[in-house]
Amino acid sequence: MKFSSTQVLDGALAVVRTATRMIAVSGQPATYAAADTGRLSEAALTTADFTLAAGDISGRKVTIAAKSGLSVIAPGTADHIALLDPVSATLLYVTTCPAQALVAGGTVSLASWQIEINQPV
């Protein structure tokens, strides 16, 4: 049988919680620079935007808070969300989202979402 303590799982999620920017992008960025220059919309994050809890399946999860009324910086189809740590210029996490056409000067809302790390099997 395999096991991981919640401290190990929370440690990985603690790195995710260092993100201070959440951006909507078109396509999956491979680097921090690609994410930063390709951002269509952006939200500032604080530690209050991250909630740690037991996982839905097993292990642990972090829920990232919804953000509404965000300004659209550039036009495009947002189909990925990225979490960035600008202090270390690190692309921390990228996930897909329902594709949404964005118009510059408009606004967009990003629903809350989760990252879950399951217990090893």
VEXDREN-2710 file (C-alpha; in Angstrom, 1 decimal):
% VEXDREN-2710
k/r/px/py/pz
1/MET/0.0/0.0/0.0
2/LYS/1.1/3.5/-0.7
3/PHE/0.5/6.6/1.4
4/SER/1.3/10.3/1.5
5/SER/0.8/12.5/4.5
6/THR/-1.4/15.6/4.1
7/GLN/1.7/17.7/4.8
8/VAL/3.4/16.4/1.6
9/LEU/0.3/17.1/-0.5
10/ASP/-0.3/20.5/1.1
11/GLY/3.4/21.3/0.5
12/ALA/2.8/21.0/-3.3
13/LEU/-0.4/23.0/-3.1
14/ALA/1.5/25.6/-1.0
15/VAL/3.7/26.3/-4.0
16/VAL/0.5/26.9/-6.1
17/ARG/-0.7/29.3/-3.5
18/THR/2.3/31.6/-4.1
19/ALA/0.6/32.7/-7.4
20/THR/-0.3/36.3/-7.3
21/ARG/-1.7/36.5/-10.8
22/MET/-4.3/34.4/-12.6
23/ILE/-4.6/35.0/-16.3
24/ALA/-6.8/33.9/-19.2
25/VAL/-4.9/32.9/-22.3
26/SER/-5.5/31.5/-25.8
27/GLY/-3.6/28.1/-26.0
28/GLN/-1.4/26.5/-23.4
29/PRO/1.6/28.7/-22.6
30/ALA/4.9/26.8/-22.2
31/THR/6.7/29.5/-20.2
32/TYR/6.1/32.4/-17.9
33/ALA/7.1/34.9/-20.7
34/ALA/4.6/33.3/-23.1
35/ALA/1.8/33.4/-20.6
36/ASP/2.6/37.0/-19.6
37/THR/2.8/38.3/-23.1
38/GLY/-0.2/36.3/-24.3
39/ARG/-2.6/37.2/-21.5
40/LEU/-6.1/38.2/-22.6
41/SER/-7.3/39.1/-19.1
42/GLU/-5.8/39.1/-15.6
43/ALA/-6.8/39.0/-11.9
44/ALA/-4.6/39.7/-8.9
45/LEU/-4.6/36.9/-6.3
46/THR/-3.9/36.9/-2.6
47/THR/-3.6/33.9/-0.2
48/ALA/-7.3/34.6/0.7
49/ASP/-8.2/33.4/-2.9
50/PHE/-6.9/29.9/-2.1
51/THR/-8.8/27.5/0.1
52/LEU/-7.1/24.2/1.2
53/ALA/-9.4/21.2/2.0
54/ALA/-9.7/17.4/1.8
55/GLY/-9.9/16.2/-1.8
56/ASP/-13.1/15.2/-3.4
57/ILE/-11.7/11.8/-4.5
58/SER/-8.8/11.5/-2.0
59/GLY/-5.8/13.5/-0.9
60/ARG/-6.0/17.3/-0.8
61/LYS/-7.2/20.1/-3.0
62/VAL/-7.0/23.9/-3.3
63/THR/-9.9/25.9/-4.6
64/ILE/-9.1/29.1/-6.4
65/ALA/-11.8/31.8/-5.9
66/ALA/-13.9/33.1/-8.8
67/LYS/-13.1/36.6/-10.2
68/SER/-15.7/38.7/-11.9
69/GLY/-15.8/41.9/-14.0
70/LEU/-12.2/41.5/-15.2
71/SER/-11.0/43.8/-17.9
72/VAL/-10.2/42.2/-21.2
73/ILE/-6.7/43.4/-22.2
74/ALA/-6.6/41.9/-25.7
75/PRO/-9.1/40.2/-28.0
76/GLY/-8.9/36.4/-28.5
77/THR/-10.4/33.1/-27.4
78/ALA/-9.6/32.3/-23.8
79/ASP/-9.3/28.5/-23.4
80/HIS/-6.7/28.2/-20.7
81/ILE/-6.2/29.7/-17.2
82/ALA/-2.7/30.1/-15.8
83/LEU/-1.4/30.9/-12.4
84/LEU/1.8/33.0/-12.3
85/ASP/4.4/33.9/-9.6
86/PRO/5.9/37.2/-10.9
87/VAL/8.5/37.4/-8.1
88/SER/10.2/34.3/-9.5
89/ALA/8.9/34.7/-13.0
90/THR/7.4/31.2/-12.8
91/LEU/4.5/29.7/-14.6
92/LEU/3.1/27.6/-11.8
93/TYR/0.0/25.9/-13.2
94/VAL/-2.1/25.8/-16.4
95/THR/-5.5/24.3/-16.9
96/THR/-8.2/24.4/-19.6
97/CYS/-11.4/26.3/-19.3
98/PRO/-14.5/26.5/-21.5
99/ALA/-13.5/28.5/-24.7
100/GLN/-14.8/32.0/-24.6
101/ALA/-14.4/34.8/-27.2
102/LEU/-13.1/38.0/-25.6
103/VAL/-13.4/41.5/-27.0
104/ALA/-10.8/44.1/-26.0
105/GLY/-12.4/46.7/-23.7
106/GLY/-15.0/44.2/-22.5
107/THR/-15.1/42.2/-19.2
108/VAL/-14.9/38.6/-18.4
109/SER/-15.6/36.5/-15.3
110/LEU/-13.6/33.4/-14.2
111/ALA/-15.4/30.7/-12.2
112/SER/-13.8/29.2/-9.2
113/TRP/-11.9/26.0/-9.9
114/GLN/-9.8/23.4/-8.1
115/ILE/-6.5/21.6/-8.2
116/GLU/-6.6/18.2/-6.5
117/ILE/-3.7/15.9/-5.6
118/ASN/-4.9/12.4/-4.9
119/GLN/-3.4/9.9/-2.5
120/PRO/-1.0/7.5/-4.4
121/VAL/-2.5/4.2/-5.4
END
